[in-house]
Amino acid sequence: MNRKYAAEFFATFILVFAGTGAAVVNDVTGAVTHVGVALTFGLVVMALVYGFGDVSGAHINPAVTIGLWTARRFEGRFVLPYIASQLAGAFAASVCLKVMFYGEKTGLGATLPAGSWAQSFVLEVILTWILMFVILGVSTGAKEKGIMAGAAIGAVIAFEALFAGPISGASMNPARSLAPAVVSGQLEHAWVYIVAPITGAVLAIFTCRCVQEEGCCRAGQACEEPTPLDPSTSSE
């Protein structure tokens, strides 16, 4: 297996195992709390960017992969293999958690709207828009920005999960939501967590064009190798 695809598989496995695992443990014991689950997601994403960024870019999210491709920062030939690797890693983690906690009353960390589907849809679009905008910002510019990429992205995940988690689940990631939904059989609103994050990621490209220097995220810009979040590859 190509090492980039392997990295996306293992990184997404770790993300879903740790993040939704924290939600599962909280369902079973009540000890983790909502704040703990949010911080777990933020911290594991930060660790994964630093751990896998120099191999695959640590996308760990189909919406991010599609967003980077739309921004012309990622080669199209990698998109489908990356998404397939991310989904495989997410499903492996959800199956593992289901086996480990078989018989326990838990939703496997599936994301479900607390109110209407429309409310969660809009919230997920905005959350992913913010996340993708930050990713686009920290993956270019001074090397010092690149070094802090993992901390910045992890912080965004954490603060968005803290305030939005009780309403929409603060997924921002189709793989993170689809896997536990399928494995736990909670598919009614799964489409929200596929369409909304991808929409938000693409919208962030247009925002980036408004605030970044000329030529950012524009068609015709040269594609880069798939390491956009690797601090060592940030431009001077």
DRENPA-3360 file (N, C-alpha, C; in nm, 2 decimals, always signed):
BEGIN
1 = MNRKYAAE = +0.08/-0.12/+0.00/+0.00/+0.00/+0.00/+0.09/+0.13/+0.00 ~ +0.05/+0.22/-0.08/+0.12/+0.35/-0.08/+0.12/+0.41/+0.06 ~ +0.24/+0.46/+0.10/+0.26/+0.50/+0.24/+0.17/+0.62/+0.28 ~ +0.13/+0.70/+0.18/+0.04/+0.81/+0.20/-0.10/+0.76/+0.24 ~ -0.14/+0.66/+0.16/-0.28/+0.60/+0.19/-0.28/+0.53/+0.32 ~ -0.17/+0.46/+0.35/-0.16/+0.39/+0.48/-0.16/+0.49/+0.59 ~ -0.09/+0.60/+0.58/-0.10/+0.71/+0.68/-0.24/+0.76/+0.70 ~ -0.31/+0.78/+0.59/-0.45/+0.83/+0.61/-0.54/+0.73/+0.68;
9 = FFATFILV = -0.51/+0.60/+0.64/-0.59/+0.50/+0.71/-0.57/+0.49/+0.86 ~ -0.44/+0.49/+0.90/-0.41/+0.48/+1.04/-0.44/+0.61/+1.12 ~ -0.42/+0.72/+1.05/-0.45/+0.85/+1.12/-0.60/+0.86/+1.15 ~ -0.68/+0.83/+1.05/-0.83/+0.84/+1.06/-0.88/+0.73/+1.16 ~ -0.81/+0.61/+1.16/-0.85/+0.51/+1.26/-0.83/+0.57/+1.40 ~ -0.71/+0.63/+1.42/-0.68/+0.69/+1.56/-0.78/+0.80/+1.59 ~ -0.81/+0.89/+1.49/-0.90/+0.99/+1.52/-1.04/+0.94/+1.57 ~ -1.09/+0.85/+1.49/-1.23/+0.80/+1.53/-1.22/+0.71/+1.65;
17 = FAGTGAAV = -1.12/+0.63/+1.67/-1.11/+0.54/+1.78/-1.10/+0.63/+1.91 ~ -1.01/+0.73/+1.91/-1.00/+0.81/+2.03/-1.12/+0.91/+2.05 ~ -1.16/+0.98/+1.94/-1.26/+1.08/+1.95/-1.40/+1.02/+1.99 ~ -1.45/+0.92/+1.90/-1.57/+0.86/+1.93/-1.56/+0.77/+2.05 ~ -1.44/+0.71/+2.07/-1.42/+0.63/+2.19/-1.44/+0.70/+2.32 ~ -1.40/+0.83/+2.32/-1.42/+0.91/+2.43/-1.57/+0.93/+2.46 ~ -1.65/+0.95/+2.35/-1.79/+0.96/+2.36/-1.85/+0.83/+2.41 ~ -1.80/+0.72/+2.36/-1.85/+0.59/+2.41/-1.82/+0.56/+2.56;
25 = VNDVTGAV = -1.70/+0.59/+2.60/-1.67/+0.58/+2.74/-1.75/+0.67/+2.83 ~ -1.78/+0.79/+2.77/-1.87/+0.88/+2.85/-2.01/+0.82/+2.86 ~ -2.06/+0.76/+2.75/-2.19/+0.70/+2.76/-2.20/+0.59/+2.86 ~ -2.09/+0.51/+2.88/-2.08/+0.40/+2.97/-2.06/+0.44/+3.11 ~ -1.97/+0.54/+3.13/-1.92/+0.57/+3.27/-1.97/+0.71/+3.31 ~ -1.99/+0.80/+3.22/-2.02/+0.94/+3.25/-1.90/+1.02/+3.30 ~ -1.78/+0.96/+3.30/-1.66/+1.02/+3.36/-1.59/+1.12/+3.27 ~ -1.61/+1.11/+3.14/-1.53/+1.19/+3.04/-1.59/+1.33/+3.03;
33 = THVGVALT = -1.72/+1.34/+3.03/-1.80/+1.47/+3.01/-1.79/+1.53/+2.87 ~ -1.88/+1.62/+2.84/-1.88/+1.68/+2.71/-1.75/+1.76/+2.68 ~ -1.70/+1.83/+2.79/-1.57/+1.90/+2.77/-1.46/+1.80/+2.74 ~ -1.46/+1.69/+2.81/-1.35/+1.59/+2.78/-1.35/+1.54/+2.64 ~ -1.47/+1.51/+2.59/-1.49/+1.46/+2.46/-1.43/+1.56/+2.36 ~ -1.47/+1.69/+2.37/-1.43/+1.80/+2.28/-1.28/+1.81/+2.29 ~ -1.22/+1.81/+2.41/-1.07/+1.82/+2.42/-1.00/+1.70/+2.36 ~ -1.06/+1.58/+2.37/-1.00/+1.46/+2.31/-0.99/+1.48/+2.16;
41 = FGLVVMAL = -1.10/+1.52/+2.10/-1.10/+1.54/+1.95/-0.99/+1.65/+1.91 ~ -0.99/+1.76/+1.98/-0.89/+1.86/+1.95/-0.74/+1.81/+1.97 ~ -0.72/+1.74/+2.08/-0.58/+1.70/+2.11/-0.54/+1.59/+2.01 ~ -0.63/+1.50/+1.98/-0.59/+1.39/+1.89/-0.56/+1.44/+1.75 ~ -0.64/+1.54/+1.70/-0.62/+1.60/+1.57/-0.48/+1.67/+1.57 ~ -0.45/+1.75/+1.68/-0.32/+1.81/+1.69/-0.21/+1.71/+1.68 ~ -0.22/+1.60/+1.75/-0.12/+1.50/+1.75/-0.10/+1.44/+1.62 ~ -0.21/+1.41/+1.55/-0.21/+1.35/+1.42/-0.14/+1.44/+1.31;
49 = VYGFGDVS = -0.17/+1.57/+1.32/-0.11/+1.66/+1.22/+0.05/+1.65/+1.23 ~ +0.09/+1.65/+1.36/+0.24/+1.64/+1.38/+0.29/+1.50/+1.35 ~ +0.21/+1.40/+1.38/+0.26/+1.27/+1.36/+0.26/+1.22/+1.22 ~ +0.16/+1.26/+1.14/+0.14/+1.21/+1.00/+0.16/+1.32/+0.90 ~ +0.17/+1.44/+0.94/+0.17/+1.55/+0.84/+0.28/+1.54/+0.74 ~ +0.40/+1.49/+0.77/+0.51/+1.48/+0.68/+0.50/+1.36/+0.58 ~ +0.40/+1.28/+0.61/+0.38/+1.16/+0.52/+0.26/+1.19/+0.42 ~ +0.15/+1.22/+0.48/+0.03/+1.23/+0.39/-0.04/+1.37/+0.40;
57 = GAHINPAV = +0.01/+1.46/+0.49/-0.06/+1.58/+0.51/-0.16/+1.58/+0.62 ~ -0.19/+1.45/+0.67/-0.29/+1.43/+0.78/-0.42/+1.50/+0.75 ~ -0.48/+1.47/+0.64/-0.61/+1.53/+0.61/-0.71/+1.47/+0.70 ~ -0.72/+1.34/+0.72/-0.80/+1.26/+0.81/-0.95/+1.30/+0.79 ~ -0.99/+1.35/+0.68/-1.12/+1.41/+0.66/-1.15/+1.43/+0.51 ~ -1.25/+1.36/+0.46/-1.28/+1.37/+0.32/-1.32/+1.52/+0.28 ~ -1.38/+1.59/+0.37/-1.41/+1.73/+0.33/-1.29/+1.82/+0.32 ~ -1.19/+1.79/+0.40/-1.06/+1.86/+0.39/-0.99/+1.82/+0.26;
65 = TIGLWTAR = -0.99/+1.70/+0.23/-0.93/+1.65/+0.10/-0.99/+1.72/-0.02 ~ -1.13/+1.72/-0.02/-1.20/+1.78/-0.13/-1.17/+1.93/-0.13 ~ -1.17/+1.99/-0.02/-1.14/+2.14/-0.01/-1.00/+2.17/-0.06 ~ -0.90/+2.10/-0.02/-0.77/+2.12/-0.07/-0.75/+2.10/-0.22 ~ -0.83/+2.00/-0.27/-0.83/+1.98/-0.42/-0.90/+2.10/-0.49 ~ -1.01/+2.14/-0.43/-1.08/+2.26/-0.49/-0.99/+2.38/-0.49 ~ -0.91/+2.39/-0.39/-0.82/+2.51/-0.38/-0.69/+2.50/-0.46 ~ -0.68/+2.39/-0.54/-0.57/+2.36/-0.62/-0.44/+2.34/-0.54;
73 = RFEGRFVL = -0.45/+2.29/-0.42/-0.34/+2.26/-0.34/-0.32/+2.11/-0.32 ~ -0.39/+2.03/-0.40/-0.38/+1.89/-0.38/-0.42/+1.83/-0.52 ~ -0.34/+1.73/-0.56/-0.36/+1.67/-0.69/-0.48/+1.58/-0.70 ~ -0.55/+1.59/-0.80/-0.68/+1.52/-0.82/-0.66/+1.37/-0.82 ~ -0.55/+1.32/-0.86/-0.53/+1.17/-0.86/-0.52/+1.11/-0.73 ~ -0.50/+1.19/-0.62/-0.49/+1.14/-0.49/-0.63/+1.14/-0.42 ~ -0.73/+1.21/-0.47/-0.85/+1.24/-0.39/-0.93/+1.11/-0.36 ~ -0.96/+1.03/-0.46/-1.04/+0.91/-0.43/-0.96/+0.81/-0.34;
81 = PYIASQLA = -0.83/+0.78/-0.37/-0.76/+0.69/-0.28/-0.75/+0.75/-0.13 ~ -0.74/+0.88/-0.12/-0.73/+0.94/+0.02/-0.87/+0.92/+0.09 ~ -0.98/+0.95/+0.02/-1.11/+0.93/+0.08/-1.14/+0.79/+0.12 ~ -1.10/+0.70/+0.03/-1.12/+0.55/+0.05/-1.04/+0.51/+0.18 ~ -0.92/+0.56/+0.19/-0.83/+0.53/+0.30/-0.89/+0.58/+0.43 ~ -0.94/+0.70/+0.43/-1.00/+0.77/+0.54/-1.13/+0.69/+0.59 ~ -1.21/+0.65/+0.49/-1.34/+0.58/+0.53/-1.30/+0.44/+0.58 ~ -1.20/+0.38/+0.53/-1.16/+0.25/+0.58/-1.11/+0.25/+0.72;
89 = GAFAASVC = -1.03/+0.35/+0.75/-0.98/+0.37/+0.88/-1.09/+0.40/+0.98 ~ -1.19/+0.49/+0.94/-1.30/+0.52/+1.03/-1.39/+0.40/+1.06 ~ -1.42/+0.32/+0.95/-1.50/+0.20/+0.98/-1.43/+0.10/+1.06 ~ -1.30/+0.08/+1.04/-1.23/-0.01/+1.13/-1.23/+0.03/+1.27 ~ -1.22/+0.16/+1.30/-1.23/+0.21/+1.44/-1.37/+0.19/+1.50 ~ -1.47/+0.21/+1.42/-1.61/+0.20/+1.47/-1.64/+0.05/+1.50 ~ -1.60/-0.04/+1.41/-1.62/-0.18/+1.43/-1.54/-0.22/+1.56 ~ -1.42/-0.18/+1.57/-1.34/-0.21/+1.69/-1.41/-0.17/+1.82;
97 = LKVMFYGE = -1.46/-0.05/+1.82/-1.53/+0.00/+1.94/-1.66/-0.08/+1.97 ~ -1.73/-0.11/+1.86/-1.86/-0.19/+1.88/-1.83/-0.33/+1.94 ~ -1.72/-0.39/+1.89/-1.68/-0.52/+1.95/-1.63/-0.50/+2.10 ~ -1.56/-0.40/+2.13/-1.51/-0.38/+2.26/-1.62/-0.35/+2.36 ~ -1.72/-0.28/+2.31/-1.83/-0.24/+2.40/-1.96/-0.31/+2.37 ~ -1.95/-0.43/+2.32/-2.07/-0.50/+2.28/-2.16/-0.52/+2.40 ~ -2.29/-0.49/+2.38/-2.38/-0.51/+2.49/-2.40/-0.39/+2.57 ~ -2.31/-0.29/+2.56/-2.33/-0.16/+2.63/-2.43/-0.07/+2.56;
105 = KTGLGATL = -2.50/+0.01/+2.63/-2.59/+0.11/+2.57/-2.51/+0.23/+2.52 ~ -2.48/+0.23/+2.40/-2.40/+0.34/+2.35/-2.43/+0.36/+2.20 ~ -2.42/+0.49/+2.15/-2.44/+0.52/+2.01/-2.32/+0.52/+1.93 ~ -2.21/+0.47/+1.99/-2.08/+0.46/+1.92/-2.03/+0.60/+1.87 ~ -2.07/+0.70/+1.94/-2.02/+0.84/+1.91/-2.08/+0.89/+1.78 ~ -2.20/+0.84/+1.73/-2.26/+0.89/+1.61/-2.31/+1.03/+1.63 ~ -2.30/+1.11/+1.53/-2.35/+1.25/+1.54/-2.49/+1.26/+1.49 ~ -2.58/+1.32/+1.58/-2.72/+1.33/+1.55/-2.77/+1.47/+1.58;
113 = PAGSWAQS = -2.86/+1.53/+1.51/-2.91/+1.66/+1.54/-2.99/+1.66/+1.67 ~ -2.96/+1.76/+1.75/-3.04/+1.77/+1.88/-3.17/+1.84/+1.85 ~ -3.18/+1.92/+1.74/-3.30/+1.99/+1.70/-3.34/+1.94/+1.56 ~ -3.37/+2.04/+1.48/-3.40/+2.00/+1.34/-3.28/+1.97/+1.26 ~ -3.30/+1.90/+1.15/-3.18/+1.86/+1.06/-3.13/+1.99/+1.00 ~ -3.22/+2.09/+0.97/-3.17/+2.21/+0.90/-3.08/+2.29/+0.99 ~ -3.11/+2.29/+1.12/-3.03/+2.37/+1.22/-2.89/+2.30/+1.22 ~ -2.88/+2.17/+1.23/-2.75/+2.11/+1.23/-2.68/+2.12/+1.10;
121 = FVLEVILT = -2.75/+2.12/+0.99/-2.69/+2.13/+0.86/-2.62/+2.27/+0.85 ~ -2.69/+2.37/+0.88/-2.63/+2.51/+0.87/-2.51/+2.52/+0.97 ~ -2.52/+2.46/+1.09/-2.42/+2.47/+1.19/-2.29/+2.39/+1.14 ~ -2.31/+2.28/+1.08/-2.20/+2.20/+1.03/-2.13/+2.27/+0.91 ~ -2.21/+2.33/+0.82/-2.15/+2.41/+0.71/-2.06/+2.52/+0.77 ~ -2.11/+2.59/+0.87/-2.03/+2.71/+0.92/-1.91/+2.65/+1.00 ~ -1.93/+2.55/+1.07/-1.81/+2.49/+1.15/-1.70/+2.45/+1.06 ~ -1.74/+2.38/+0.95/-1.64/+2.33/+0.86/-1.58/+2.44/+0.78;
129 = WILMFVIL = -1.66/+2.54/+0.75/-1.60/+2.66/+0.68/-1.49/+2.73/+0.76 ~ -1.52/+2.74/+0.89/-1.42/+2.80/+0.98/-1.29/+2.71/+0.98 ~ -1.31/+2.58/+1.00/-1.20/+2.48/+1.01/-1.12/+2.49/+0.88 ~ -1.19/+2.48/+0.76/-1.11/+2.48/+0.64/-1.04/+2.61/+0.61 ~ -1.10/+2.72/+0.65/-1.03/+2.85/+0.64/-0.90/+2.86/+0.72 ~ -0.91/+2.80/+0.84/-0.79/+2.80/+0.92/-0.68/+2.71/+0.86 ~ -0.73/+2.59/+0.81/-0.63/+2.50/+0.75/-0.56/+2.57/+0.63 ~ -0.64/+2.64/+0.55/-0.58/+2.71/+0.43/-0.49/+2.81/+0.48;
137 = GVSTGAKE = -0.52/+2.88/+0.59/-0.43/+2.99/+0.64/-0.30/+2.94/+0.69 ~ -0.30/+2.83/+0.77/-0.18/+2.78/+0.83/-0.10/+2.69/+0.74 ~ -0.15/+2.65/+0.63/-0.07/+2.57/+0.54/+0.01/+2.65/+0.43 ~ +0.00/+2.78/+0.45/+0.08/+2.86/+0.36/+0.15/+2.97/+0.44 ~ +0.25/+3.04/+0.38/+0.31/+3.15/+0.45/+0.43/+3.12/+0.52 ~ +0.46/+3.19/+0.62/+0.59/+3.18/+0.70/+0.60/+3.04/+0.76 ~ +0.73/+3.00/+0.77/+0.75/+2.86/+0.83/+0.70/+2.86/+0.97 ~ +0.71/+2.97/+1.04/+0.66/+2.97/+1.18/+0.51/+2.94/+1.19;
145 = KGIMAGAA = +0.43/+2.98/+1.09/+0.29/+2.94/+1.09/+0.28/+2.79/+1.07 ~ +0.36/+2.73/+0.98/+0.35/+2.59/+0.96/+0.38/+2.51/+1.08 ~ +0.48/+2.55/+1.16/+0.51/+2.48/+1.28/+0.40/+2.48/+1.38 ~ +0.31/+2.58/+1.38/+0.20/+2.59/+1.47/+0.07/+2.53/+1.41 ~ +0.08/+2.47/+1.29/-0.04/+2.43/+1.22/-0.12/+2.33/+1.30 ~ -0.05/+2.23/+1.36/-0.12/+2.13/+1.44/-0.19/+2.19/+1.56 ~ -0.13/+2.28/+1.63/-0.19/+2.34/+1.74/-0.31/+2.43/+1.70 ~ -0.30/+2.50/+1.59/-0.41/+2.58/+1.55/-0.53/+2.50/+1.50;
153 = IGAVIAFE = -0.51/+2.39/+1.43/-0.62/+2.31/+1.38/-0.68/+2.23/+1.49 ~ -0.60/+2.18/+1.58/-0.65/+2.11/+1.70/-0.74/+2.21/+1.79 ~ -0.69/+2.33/+1.80/-0.77/+2.43/+1.88/-0.90/+2.46/+1.82 ~ -0.91/+2.47/+1.69/-1.04/+2.49/+1.62/-1.13/+2.38/+1.64 ~ -1.08/+2.26/+1.62/-1.17/+2.14/+1.65/-1.22/+2.14/+1.79 ~ -1.14/+2.17/+1.89/-1.18/+2.17/+2.03/-1.28/+2.27/+2.06 ~ -1.25/+2.40/+2.02/-1.35/+2.50/+2.06/-1.48/+2.49/+1.98 ~ -1.48/+2.44/+1.86/-1.61/+2.42/+1.79/-1.68/+2.30/+1.85;
161 = ALFAGPIS = -1.62/+2.20/+1.89/-1.68/+2.09/+1.96/-1.74/+2.13/+2.10 ~ -1.67/+2.22/+2.16/-1.71/+2.26/+2.29/-1.85/+2.34/+2.29 ~ -1.86/+2.43/+2.19/-1.99/+2.50/+2.19/-2.10/+2.45/+2.10 ~ -2.06/+2.37/+1.99/-2.15/+2.32/+1.90/-2.19/+2.18/+1.91 ~ -2.10/+2.10/+1.99/-2.12/+1.96/+2.00/-2.26/+1.92/+2.05 ~ -2.32/+1.99/+2.15/-2.45/+1.95/+2.20/-2.56/+1.97/+2.10 ~ -2.54/+2.05/+2.00/-2.65/+2.08/+1.90/-2.63/+1.98/+1.78 ~ -2.52/+1.98/+1.71/-2.50/+1.90/+1.59/-2.41/+1.79/+1.60;
169 = GASMNPAR = -2.33/+1.78/+1.71/-2.22/+1.68/+1.72/-2.09/+1.74/+1.68 ~ -2.09/+1.85/+1.61/-1.97/+1.92/+1.57/-1.88/+1.82/+1.50 ~ -1.93/+1.76/+1.39/-1.85/+1.66/+1.32/-1.75/+1.72/+1.23 ~ -1.79/+1.80/+1.13/-1.70/+1.86/+1.03/-1.62/+1.76/+0.95 ~ -1.67/+1.63/+0.95/-1.59/+1.52/+0.89/-1.68/+1.41/+0.85 ~ -1.71/+1.39/+0.72/-1.79/+1.28/+0.68/-1.75/+1.14/+0.72 ~ -1.62/+1.12/+0.72/-1.57/+0.98/+0.77/-1.60/+0.96/+0.91 ~ -1.58/+1.06/+1.00/-1.60/+1.05/+1.14/-1.74/+1.03/+1.17;
177 = SLAPAVVS = -1.84/+1.08/+1.09/-1.98/+1.06/+1.12/-2.04/+0.94/+1.05 ~ -2.00/+0.91/+0.93/-2.06/+0.80/+0.85/-2.03/+0.67/+0.92 ~ -1.90/+0.64/+0.96/-1.87/+0.51/+1.01/-1.95/+0.47/+1.14 ~ -1.95/+0.56/+1.24/-2.04/+0.52/+1.36/-2.19/+0.51/+1.33 ~ -2.23/+0.59/+1.23/-2.37/+0.59/+1.19/-2.41/+0.45/+1.13 ~ -2.32/+0.41/+1.04/-2.35/+0.28/+0.97/-2.34/+0.16/+1.07 ~ -2.23/+0.16/+1.15/-2.20/+0.05/+1.24/-2.31/+0.04/+1.35 ~ -2.36/+0.16/+1.39/-2.46/+0.16/+1.50/-2.61/+0.16/+1.44;
185 = GQLEHAWV = -2.62/+0.17/+1.31/-2.75/+0.16/+1.24/-2.83/+0.29/+1.25 ~ -2.76/+0.40/+1.28/-2.83/+0.53/+1.29/-2.81/+0.62/+1.17 ~ -2.88/+0.58/+1.06/-2.85/+0.64/+0.93/-2.95/+0.75/+0.89 ~ -3.05/+0.78/+0.97/-3.15/+0.88/+0.92/-3.10/+1.01/+0.88 ~ -3.00/+1.06/+0.96/-2.95/+1.20/+0.93/-2.80/+1.19/+0.88 ~ -2.76/+1.08/+0.84/-2.62/+1.06/+0.80/-2.58/+1.16/+0.68 ~ -2.68/+1.18/+0.60/-2.65/+1.27/+0.48/-2.61/+1.41/+0.52 ~ -2.67/+1.46/+0.63/-2.64/+1.59/+0.68/-2.49/+1.61/+0.70;
193 = YIVAPITG = -2.43/+1.50/+0.76/-2.29/+1.51/+0.80/-2.19/+1.47/+0.69 ~ -2.25/+1.44/+0.57/-2.17/+1.42/+0.45/-2.17/+1.55/+0.36 ~ -2.29/+1.60/+0.34/-2.31/+1.71/+0.25/-2.27/+1.84/+0.31 ~ -2.30/+1.87/+0.44/-2.27/+1.99/+0.50/-2.12/+2.02/+0.52 ~ -2.04/+1.93/+0.57/-1.90/+1.95/+0.58/-1.83/+1.98/+0.44 ~ -1.87/+1.91/+0.34/-1.81/+1.93/+0.21/-1.85/+2.07/+0.16 ~ -1.98/+2.11/+0.18/-2.02/+2.24/+0.14/-1.94/+2.35/+0.21 ~ -1.92/+2.33/+0.34/-1.85/+2.43/+0.42/-1.70/+2.44/+0.38;
201 = AVLAIFTC = -1.64/+2.33/+0.35/-1.50/+2.33/+0.30/-1.49/+2.40/+0.17 ~ -1.58/+2.38/+0.08/-1.57/+2.45/-0.05/-1.59/+2.60/-0.04 ~ -1.69/+2.63/+0.05/-1.72/+2.78/+0.07/-1.59/+2.85/+0.13 ~ -1.52/+2.78/+0.21/-1.40/+2.84/+0.27/-1.30/+2.88/+0.16 ~ -1.30/+2.82/+0.05/-1.20/+2.85/-0.06/-1.23/+3.00/-0.11 ~ -1.36/+3.03/-0.12/-1.39/+3.17/-0.17/-1.36/+3.27/-0.06 ~ -1.37/+3.24/+0.06/-1.33/+3.33/+0.17/-1.18/+3.35/+0.17 ~ -1.11/+3.24/+0.15/-0.96/+3.25/+0.14/-0.92/+3.34/+0.03;
209 = RCVQEEGC = -0.99/+3.34/-0.08/-0.95/+3.43/-0.20/-0.97/+3.57/-0.16 ~ -1.07/+3.60/-0.07/-1.10/+3.74/-0.04/-0.99/+3.80/+0.06 ~ -0.92/+3.72/+0.14/-0.83/+3.77/+0.24/-0.69/+3.74/+0.22 ~ -0.66/+3.64/+0.14/-0.52/+3.60/+0.11/-0.47/+3.68/-0.01 ~ -0.34/+3.67/-0.03/-0.27/+3.74/-0.14/-0.32/+3.69/-0.27 ~ -0.30/+3.77/-0.38/-0.34/+3.73/-0.51/-0.28/+3.60/-0.55 ~ -0.37/+3.51/-0.62/-0.33/+3.38/-0.66/-0.36/+3.27/-0.57 ~ -0.40/+3.30/-0.44/-0.43/+3.20/-0.35/-0.56/+3.12/-0.39;
217 = CRAGQACE = -0.55/+2.99/-0.39/-0.67/+2.91/-0.41/-0.74/+2.94/-0.54 ~ -0.67/+2.96/-0.65/-0.73/+3.00/-0.77/-0.70/+2.89/-0.88 ~ -0.80/+2.87/-0.96/-0.78/+2.77/-1.07/-0.66/+2.81/-1.15 ~ -0.58/+2.71/-1.19/-0.46/+2.73/-1.27/-0.34/+2.74/-1.18 ~ -0.35/+2.75/-1.05/-0.24/+2.75/-0.96/-0.18/+2.61/-0.96 ~ -0.05/+2.60/-0.96/+0.02/+2.47/-0.96/-0.03/+2.38/-0.84 ~ -0.05/+2.25/-0.87/-0.09/+2.16/-0.76/+0.04/+2.12/-0.68 ~ +0.02/+2.09/-0.56/+0.13/+2.05/-0.47/+0.12/+1.91/-0.44;
225 = EPTPLDPS = +0.23/+1.85/-0.40/+0.23/+1.71/-0.35/+0.14/+1.71/-0.22 ~ +0.09/+1.59/-0.18/-0.01/+1.59/-0.08/+0.05/+1.60/+0.06 ~ +0.11/+1.71/+0.09/+0.16/+1.74/+0.23/+0.13/+1.88/+0.27 ~ +0.01/+1.93/+0.25/-0.02/+2.07/+0.28/-0.02/+2.11/+0.42 ~ -0.03/+2.01/+0.51/-0.03/+2.05/+0.65/+0.11/+2.01/+0.72 ~ +0.20/+1.97/+0.64/+0.33/+1.94/+0.69/+0.41/+2.07/+0.72 ~ +0.45/+2.10/+0.84/+0.52/+2.22/+0.87/+0.65/+2.23/+0.79 ~ +0.71/+2.13/+0.75/+0.84/+2.13/+0.68/+0.83/+2.18/+0.54;
233 = TSSE = +0.70/+2.17/+0.49/+0.68/+2.21/+0.35/+0.62/+2.35/+0.33 ~ +0.60/+2.42/+0.44/+0.55/+2.55/+0.42/+0.64/+2.65/+0.35 ~ +0.59/+2.74/+0.27/+0.67/+2.83/+0.19/+0.73/+2.94/+0.28 ~ +0.84/+2.99/+0.24/+0.90/+3.10/+0.31/+0.82/+3.23/+0.29;
% end
